[in-house]
Amino acid sequence: MDDVTETPITPTPPSRPSHPSLPSREDCWSEEASSTLIDAWGDRYLELNRGNLRQKHWQEVAEAVNARHGHVKKARRTDVQCKNRIDTLKKKYKVEKARVSASDGTLTSNWPFFSRLDALIGSTVSAKNPSPPLAVPLPYRKTMPALPVASPVPVAVRSAKRKRSSPAVAVDDSFFRRNYSAVAAAAAAVTENSESSRSSSESRHRDVEVDGFRQLAQAIVRFGEVYEKVEGAKQRQMIELEKQRVQFAKDLEFQRMQLFMDTQVQLQKIKRAKKAAAAGERTP
C-alpha cells in the first residue's frame, strides 16, 4: 500500500482523435515536414536579424517545404499554413521551456525540435520574460483549496511523513508549471503583438518616405516639361528673328541695287544730253 502512494499521480494527456475525417490540431504535419519547415523558417529568421517574416518570406518557406514534401497535392502547404505551424511549434517550445526551467535542471525535454528552437528563439524568450516565476503563483494562492487534485493530497502528505517523499510538492509544481506556461504564452503573444504594431509603424514610415520621393520625382518631371516648353518657344523665336533679319538684309540689298541702277541711268542721260548739246554748237 505504501508503494502505491509513493508514485505521484500525473494526469494522462488527451489523445488525438483517430477519425480520419476530423482535422487534427497539428494539421497533419509529419516530423520530417516540420523539420524542413524549421530549417527554412530559421534561415530567414536569422537573415532578418531575428525579425518578423513578411509574406514573401513565408511564400519562400512554403516553396521550400513543398519542394521536399509537396509531391502529393494534399501534402502541399500554403504560406498561411506554414506560419500557423511555426506559431504552434513556438507555443509548444515555450511550454517545454517552462517545464524544464521549473525543474531547476532535473528534467530535460524529449521533444525532437526543442534544441533547435531553443537555439533560434531561446534567448528571445528568456529576454522577454526574465523572471515571471516570482509573480506567477501570487494570483492563485486564494484558489489553491479548490483544485481538483485536493483528494489525493492527504495520502501524499501521509506518505511524505513516513518515507520523506514529496508528492504534494510535485502536484504544486505541476500546477505552477501549467500556470507559468500560460503566463509565458500570454507574454509572448503580447510581445508579438507589440512587434507587429512596431513593424506596421515602420512600414507606414517607409510608405510615407516612398510617397515623398514619388512626389519629388513627379515635381522634377513637371519642371522638366515646363523647361522644355520654354526652351522650345525660345528657339522658335530665335529662328523667326533670324528669318526676319535675312529678309530685311535682302530687301536692303535690293533697294541699294535699285538706287545704283537709277543713278547709272540718270548719269547716262546727262552724258547723252551734253553730247547732243556739243554737237549742236559745232554745226553752223
C-alpha positions as CSV (number, residue, x, y, z in Angstrom):
1,M,0.0,0.0,0.0
2,D,2.9,2.3,0.8
3,D,4.5,1.7,-2.6
4,V,1.3,2.7,-4.4
5,T,1.2,6.1,-2.6
6,E,4.8,6.9,-3.3
7,T,4.1,7.2,-7.1
8,P,2.9,10.8,-7.9
9,I,-0.4,10.9,-9.8
10,T,0.1,12.7,-13.2
11,P,-2.8,13.4,-15.5
12,T,-2.9,11.5,-18.8
13,P,-2.6,13.8,-21.8
14,P,-5.7,13.6,-24.1
15,S,-5.1,11.6,-27.2
16,R,-5.7,12.9,-30.7
17,P,-8.9,11.9,-32.4
18,S,-8.3,8.9,-34.7
19,H,-11.2,9.5,-37.0
20,P,-9.7,10.3,-40.5
21,S,-12.4,12.8,-41.3
22,L,-11.7,15.1,-38.4
23,P,-8.9,17.7,-38.8
24,S,-6.1,17.3,-36.2
25,R,-4.7,20.2,-34.2
26,E,-1.3,19.9,-35.9
27,D,-2.8,20.0,-39.4
28,C,-1.3,16.6,-40.1
29,W,2.3,17.8,-40.2
30,S,4.9,15.0,-40.2
31,E,8.1,15.2,-38.3
32,E,10.1,15.4,-41.5
33,A,8.0,18.2,-42.9
34,S,8.1,20.1,-39.6
35,S,11.9,19.7,-39.6
36,T,12.2,21.1,-43.1
37,L,9.8,24.0,-42.1
38,I,12.0,24.9,-39.1
39,D,15.1,24.9,-41.3
40,A,13.6,27.2,-44.0
41,W,12.0,29.5,-41.4
42,G,15.1,29.6,-39.2
43,D,17.4,30.6,-42.1
44,R,15.2,33.6,-43.0
45,Y,14.6,34.4,-39.3
46,L,18.4,34.8,-38.8
47,E,18.8,36.7,-42.1
48,L,16.3,39.3,-40.8
49,N,18.3,39.6,-37.5
50,R,15.5,37.6,-35.7
51,G,12.8,39.9,-37.1
52,N,9.3,39.1,-38.3
53,L,9.0,37.4,-41.7
54,R,6.9,39.1,-44.3
55,Q,4.5,37.5,-46.8
56,K,7.2,37.0,-49.5
57,H,9.4,35.2,-46.9
58,W,6.6,32.9,-45.9
59,Q,5.9,32.1,-49.5
60,E,9.6,31.2,-49.9
61,V,9.3,29.0,-46.8
62,A,6.2,27.2,-48.2
63,E,8.0,26.7,-51.5
64,A,11.0,25.1,-49.7
65,V,8.6,22.7,-47.8
66,N,6.7,21.8,-50.9
67,A,9.9,21.2,-52.8
68,R,10.7,18.3,-50.5
69,H,7.3,17.1,-49.2
70,G,4.7,18.5,-51.5
71,H,4.7,15.8,-54.2
72,V,1.1,15.0,-53.3
73,K,-1.5,17.7,-53.7
74,K,-2.9,17.1,-50.2
75,A,0.6,17.5,-48.7
76,R,1.3,20.9,-50.3
77,R,1.4,23.8,-47.8
78,T,0.5,27.5,-48.2
79,D,2.3,30.4,-46.6
80,V,-0.5,30.8,-44.0
81,Q,-0.3,27.1,-43.0
82,C,3.5,27.4,-42.6
83,K,3.1,30.5,-40.4
84,N,0.4,28.8,-38.2
85,R,2.6,25.7,-37.9
86,I,5.5,27.8,-36.7
87,D,3.3,29.6,-34.2
88,T,2.2,26.2,-32.9
89,L,5.8,25.0,-32.6
90,K,6.7,28.2,-30.7
91,K,3.9,27.6,-28.2
92,K,5.0,24.0,-27.8
93,Y,8.6,25.1,-27.2
94,K,7.5,27.7,-24.6
95,V,5.6,25.0,-22.7
96,E,8.6,22.7,-22.8
97,K,11.0,25.6,-21.9
98,A,8.8,26.4,-18.9
99,R,8.7,22.8,-17.8
100,V,12.5,22.4,-18.0
101,S,13.1,25.8,-16.3
102,A,10.7,25.0,-13.5
103,S,12.5,21.7,-12.7
104,D,15.8,23.5,-11.9
105,G,17.7,21.3,-14.3
106,T,16.3,18.0,-13.1
107,L,14.2,17.5,-16.2
108,T,15.2,17.6,-19.9
109,S,12.9,17.8,-22.9
110,N,12.5,14.8,-25.2
111,W,10.8,16.8,-27.9
112,P,12.9,16.5,-31.1
113,F,12.6,20.2,-32.0
114,F,13.4,21.6,-28.6
115,S,17.1,22.1,-29.0
116,R,16.8,23.7,-32.5
117,L,14.1,26.1,-31.4
118,D,16.0,26.9,-28.2
119,A,19.0,28.0,-30.4
120,L,16.7,30.2,-32.5
121,I,14.3,31.8,-30.0
122,G,15.6,30.7,-26.6
123,S,17.4,33.9,-25.9
124,T,14.4,35.9,-27.1
125,V,12.0,34.1,-24.7
126,S,14.4,34.5,-21.8
127,A,15.0,38.2,-22.5
128,K,11.3,38.9,-22.8
129,N,10.3,37.1,-19.6
130,P,13.3,37.4,-17.2
131,S,11.7,36.4,-14.0
132,P,7.9,35.5,-14.3
133,P,8.0,32.7,-11.6
134,L,8.2,35.4,-8.9
135,A,4.9,36.8,-9.9
136,V,3.0,33.8,-11.2
137,P,1.9,31.9,-8.1
138,L,0.6,35.0,-6.3
139,P,-2.8,35.3,-8.1
140,Y,-3.6,31.6,-7.5
141,R,-2.9,31.3,-3.7
142,K,-6.5,32.0,-2.8
143,T,-7.9,29.4,-5.2
144,M,-5.5,26.6,-4.2
145,P,-8.0,24.7,-2.0
146,A,-10.5,24.5,-4.9
147,L,-8.1,22.5,-7.1
148,P,-9.4,19.1,-8.4
149,V,-6.3,17.3,-7.0
150,A,-7.3,18.1,-3.4
151,S,-8.4,14.5,-2.7
152,P,-5.0,12.7,-3.3
153,V,-3.1,15.4,-1.3
154,P,-3.7,13.9,2.2
155,V,-2.4,10.5,1.0
156,A,0.6,12.1,-0.4
157,V,1.3,14.0,2.8
158,R,1.0,10.9,4.9
159,S,3.4,9.1,2.6
160,A,5.8,12.0,2.9
161,K,5.8,11.8,6.7
162,R,6.6,8.1,6.6
163,K,9.2,7.9,3.8
164,R,10.2,11.5,3.2
165,S,8.8,11.7,-0.3
166,S,7.0,14.9,-1.5
167,P,4.2,14.1,-4.0
168,A,2.4,17.2,-2.7
169,V,5.2,19.3,-3.9
170,A,5.1,17.6,-7.2
171,V,1.4,18.4,-7.5
172,D,2.1,22.1,-6.7
173,D,5.0,22.1,-9.1
174,S,2.8,20.7,-12.0
175,F,0.2,23.4,-11.1
176,F,3.0,26.0,-11.1
177,R,4.3,24.8,-14.5
178,R,0.9,24.9,-16.1
179,N,0.3,28.5,-14.9
180,Y,3.8,29.6,-15.8
181,S,3.3,28.2,-19.3
182,A,0.0,30.1,-19.7
183,V,1.6,33.3,-18.5
184,A,4.7,32.8,-20.7
185,A,2.4,32.2,-23.7
186,A,0.4,35.3,-22.9
187,A,3.5,37.4,-22.5
188,A,4.9,36.1,-25.8
189,A,1.6,36.9,-27.5
190,V,1.7,40.5,-26.1
191,T,5.3,40.8,-27.3
192,E,4.5,39.5,-30.7
193,N,1.6,42.0,-31.0
194,S,3.9,44.9,-30.0
195,E,6.4,43.7,-32.5
196,S,3.7,43.6,-35.2
197,S,2.5,47.1,-34.3
198,R,6.1,48.3,-34.4
199,S,6.6,46.6,-37.7
200,S,3.4,48.2,-39.1
201,S,4.6,51.6,-37.8
202,E,7.9,51.2,-39.6
203,S,6.1,50.1,-42.7
204,R,3.9,53.2,-42.6
205,H,7.0,55.4,-42.1
206,R,8.7,53.8,-45.1
207,D,5.5,54.3,-47.2
208,V,5.5,58.0,-46.2
209,E,9.1,58.3,-47.4
210,V,8.4,56.5,-50.6
211,D,5.4,58.7,-51.2
212,G,7.6,61.8,-50.6
213,F,10.2,60.6,-53.1
214,R,7.4,59.9,-55.6
215,Q,6.0,63.4,-55.3
216,L,9.5,64.9,-55.6
217,A,10.1,62.8,-58.8
218,Q,6.8,64.0,-60.2
219,A,7.7,67.6,-59.5
220,I,11.0,67.2,-61.2
221,V,9.3,65.7,-64.3
222,R,6.8,68.6,-64.4
223,F,9.7,71.1,-64.1
224,G,11.5,69.4,-66.9
225,E,8.4,69.5,-69.1
226,V,7.9,73.3,-68.4
227,Y,11.6,73.9,-69.1
228,E,11.4,72.0,-72.3
229,K,8.4,74.1,-73.5
230,V,10.1,77.3,-72.6
231,E,13.3,76.4,-74.4
232,G,11.3,75.3,-77.5
233,A,9.5,78.6,-77.6
234,K,12.8,80.5,-77.2
235,Q,14.3,78.5,-80.1
236,R,11.3,79.2,-82.3
237,Q,11.5,82.9,-81.6
238,M,15.2,82.9,-82.5
239,I,14.5,81.1,-85.7
240,E,11.8,83.6,-86.6
241,L,14.0,86.6,-85.8
242,E,16.8,85.1,-87.9
243,K,14.4,84.7,-90.9
244,Q,13.2,88.4,-90.4
245,R,16.9,89.6,-90.3
246,V,17.7,87.7,-93.5
247,Q,14.7,89.1,-95.3
248,F,15.5,92.6,-94.1
249,A,19.1,92.2,-95.5
250,K,17.7,91.0,-98.8
251,D,15.3,93.9,-99.0
252,L,18.1,96.4,-98.2
253,E,20.4,94.9,-100.8
254,F,17.6,95.1,-103.4
255,Q,16.9,98.8,-102.6
256,R,20.6,99.6,-102.8
257,M,20.9,97.9,-106.2
258,Q,17.8,99.7,-107.4
259,L,19.2,103.1,-106.3
260,F,22.5,102.2,-108.0
261,M,20.8,101.4,-111.3
262,D,18.6,104.5,-111.2
263,T,21.8,106.6,-110.6
264,Q,23.5,105.0,-113.6
265,V,20.5,105.7,-115.8
266,Q,20.5,109.3,-114.8
267,L,24.2,109.6,-115.5
268,Q,23.8,108.2,-118.9
269,K,21.0,110.6,-119.7
270,I,23.1,113.5,-118.6
271,K,26.1,112.4,-120.8
272,R,23.9,112.0,-123.8
273,A,22.4,115.4,-123.3
274,K,25.9,117.0,-123.1
275,K,27.0,115.2,-126.2
276,A,23.8,116.4,-128.1
277,A,24.4,120.0,-126.9
278,A,28.1,119.9,-128.0
279,A,27.2,118.5,-131.5
280,G,24.6,121.3,-132.0
281,E,27.1,124.0,-131.2
282,R,29.6,122.7,-133.8
283,T,27.1,122.6,-136.6
284,P,26.6,126.2,-138.1
